[in-house]
Amino acid sequence: MLNQLRLDHANMARMLHVLQLKQKTLLLGERPNFQLMREVVDYILSYMEGFASPLERICVERLEAKAPEHLQLMEQMAADYRELKPRLRQLSNDIDTILMDNVLPMDRFTQDLKAYLEAHRAYLRLEREGLFPLIDKHFSPEDMQELRDALPEGAEQELERLQHAYPELYAELCGAEVPSL
């Protein structure tokens, strides 16, 4: 199960890398593929709602009981994660505005995108350096099974679904390295 979480972590890092490449394109004054950006943002929002929330709840509950000395870290991570969603929704709305050929200040959009990427990368760093070692240390096999059971049905097939639903994004991800955070 921890391997699945680490794989999800690496895939999210790839998604953020794709967005960062588009942000760099914007900084060069060029027009990135906003449809691809739309696919990335939609996928991340879907992941946050369908996958991350149930896993986060179980992790926080277990660690509160088994490692209360790390409660502050868990609360901080939960708060940081909740703050990502409105930022991402704003980016989603801004991308819709752009795709409908409405006027949007690109410098503001670029800054918002940069701020979101920095915040999400910081969260992934906390996850990798804080949460994963705590799970590894404190979770019993039964806790890991509960995490597995909390995953939506068919979670293992998510990458295959991604390939069909977002073919351009899947192609971009296949070529993307796992960036170091």
N, C-alpha and C positions, 0 to 999 in steps of 0.2 A: 504494500500500500504506500509506503514511504517512497518507493521508487516511482509509483504513479504520480505522487505529488511533485516529486522532483522533475519528472517528465513534463507535467503541466507547467511547472515553473519555467523550464527551458523553452517550452512552446510560447509562453507569454512573453519571455524575453525576445524571442524571434519576432513576435507581433509588434512589440515596441520598437524593435530595430527597423522593421519595415516602415513604421510611422516616422522614425527619425530620419530615414533616407528621404522621405517625402518632405519633411521639414527642411532638410538641407537644400533640397531642390527649390523650395520657396525662398530660402535665404539668398540663393543665387539669382533670384528674380525670375525664375522660370515657373511654369505651371505644372504641378505634379499631376499624377493620375488621381483625381479626386474620387472617382468611382472605386478604385482600389482602397483608398483611405476609408471610404464609406464601408466597404466590406470588413476591414480590420476593426473599425469602431463597432459595427454591428456584432461582430463575433465576440469582441471583448465584453460588450454589454451583456450578450447572451450568456457568456461564460460566468460573468459575475453573478447574474441572477440565478442561473440553473445549477451551477456547480459549486462556486465558492461559498455561497451563503450557508448551505447545510454543513459543509466541512468546517467552516470557521466556527459555527455554533458548537459542534462537538469538540473541536480542539480547545476552545475557551473553557467549556464546561469541565472537561477532563483535567486540564492543567490547573484550573481553579482548585479542584479537589486534590490533585496529586503534587502540585508544585506551586502553592499559593505565593511563594516568594517571587514568582515571575508574573504575578497578576498584572502589575503595572505595564510590563511589556505587552501582554495580551490585550489589555485595554487600549494601549497606544496603537497597536497594530489594527485592532478593530476600528478605532476611530479614523486612522489613516485610510483604511480601505473604504470606509463609508464616504470619506471626502473625495475619493476618486470618482465615484459614480456621477455626482452632479457636474464635475469637470468634463467627464466623458460625454454626458448628455448635451452639454453646451457645445462641445466640439461637433457632436452629431448634428445638432441644429444648425451650426455654422456651415457644415459641409452641405447640408440640404440647401441652405441659402445660396451657396456657391454653385451647386449643381443646377439650381433653378435660374442661374444667371442673374441673381440679384446682387446688389452692391454690398460688399463687406470689406472693411479695411484689412488688407492682407497682413499688415504689420501686427495688428492686434491678434489676428488668427494665428500667426506664426508664434507670437509670444505665448498665447494660451496653450498651443500645442506643445511648446517647449516646457512650460510649467507642468503640464499634465505628465509628459514623459519623465521629467525629473522626479515628480512625486511618485509615479508608479514604479520607477526604478528603485527609489529609496525603499518603497514597500517590499519589493522583491528581495532587496538586500537584507532587510529585517527578517523576512521569511527564511531566507537561506541561512543566515548567520544566527538567528534567534529561535525561530519556531521549529525548524527541522531538527536541530540538535535536541530540543526539549521533547519533541515527539519521540525521537529515537531513544531517549533516556527514560521517559516516564510512561510511555504507552505500553500496555499489556497486549498480548495477542487478541484478547477480547475487545479492547479499545480499537485496535486496528480493524477488526472485523466490523465494528460499528461504523467506522469511517467508510469502509468498503460498501456497507449496506446503505449508507447515506447518499452515495453517488446515484445520480439518476440512472434509470435503467438504460443500458446500452452505452455507458460512458466510454467503454473501450473502443466503440466504433465512431467516436466523435471526429477523429481525424479523417476517416472515410467520408463522413457527412460533410465535413468542411471541404473536402476535395470536390464533391458534387455541387454543393451549394455556392461555393466561392472559388471557382476554378482558377481565376487569376491570382487570388490571394494564395491558394495552395501552391501554385507554381512559383510564386515569389518566395514563399516560405521554404520550399524545397531547396532553393538556392541560397537561403540566408544562413549565415553562421549563427552559432549561439554566442551572442555578444557577452563579454564579461561585464558584470555590473559593478 
